[in-house]
Amino acid sequence: MRDIRDDLQDRADQLRRQIKAAHVQFEESFEQITKEQGGRLKDLQVELDAVKRLIAVVTWHQNVRAVMARAVAAATAVAQVTEAACRSSHRQAEGHPTPAE
C-alpha cells in the first residue's frame, strides 16, 4: 500500500510541475502577444494619423479649388461687363449707335 501512495505522490508532484511549467509558458506567451499587439496598435495609430492628415489636406485643397473657381467666375463676369462697357464707350466715341439706342 505504501508503494502506491508514493507513486501517487510522485505523480501528483509531476503534474504540479507540469502545470507550473504550462502556467509559466502561458504567461510568457501572453506577455509576448501583448507586446506584439501593442506594437501593431502603435503602427496602426501612426497610419491612422497619416490618413487623417491626408484627409485634412484633401479637404483643404477642395475648399481652395471651390473658392478659386468662384473667384475666377466672378473675375470673368467683371471682365465681360468691363469689356462690354469699353466697347460701348468706344462706339459712342466714334459716333456709332449703341445697341440700346
Number of C-alpha atoms within 10 A of each C-alpha: 5 7 8 9 10 11 11 12 12 12 12 12 12 12 12 12 12 12 12 12 12 12 12 12 12 12 12 12 12 12 12 12 12 12 12 12 12 12 12 12 12 12 12 12 12 12 12 12 12 12 12 12 12 12 12 12 12 12 12 12 12 12 12 12 12 12 12 12 12 12 12 12 12 12 12 12 12 12 12 12 12 12 12 12 12 12 13 17 14 13 14 12 10 9 9 11 11 12 7 5 4
